[in-house]
Amino acid sequence: MVLHNPAVRWGIGLSGGLAVAAVAFFFLSGTVQLVAYGIALLDIFVTPQILKKAAEQQ
């Protein structure tokens, strides 16, 4: 499965994080924007770890 490739896992996390950051930058402001940036950072670093565990279980 493609999830065994680290580049794919990090690419999925990075693309999701960038999408959230783009929405935050263009459509949000103030505290909500900062919270969305935090969620984007979490998405970038946590998603690959979750996908790695999912790949190991298959």
N, C-alpha and C positions, 0 to 999 in steps of 0.2 A: 504494500500500500504506500501511497505517496507520503503519508505522515511520518514514515521512518526517516525521511530526508529533513535534516535540520533547516535547510534553506527554505523549504516549503512551509514548515511550522512558523519560522520567524517572519516569513513573507506574509502569512495570513495575519499574524499578530500586528505587524507593522501597517498593513493596509487598513485593518480595522481601527487601529489607533489614529492613523492619519485622517480617516474619514470623520471620526469623532472630533478631532482637533480642528478640522476644516469647518465643521458645523458650528463649533464653539466660536471660532474666529469670525465667521461671517454673519452668524445669526444671534449670538448671545452676548451678554455684557455683564459686567460686575461680578458678583460672587458666583453666580451660576456659570459664568464662563470659566472661572478658575476651577470650579468643581468638575466641569466637563474636561478641562485639561488634565486634571488628576485621573479621571476615569480613562482618558486616552493613554496616559502613561501606564496605568495598571493593565490595560488591554495589550499594550505592546510587550510587556514583560511577563504577564501571567498566562496569556493564551498559548504561547509556545510550550509552556510547562504542562498545561492541561492536555494539549494535543500529544505531547510526548508520552504521558501516562496512558492516554487512549491507544496510542500506537503499540505500546508495550503489552497491553492487555489482549491484543488481537493475535 
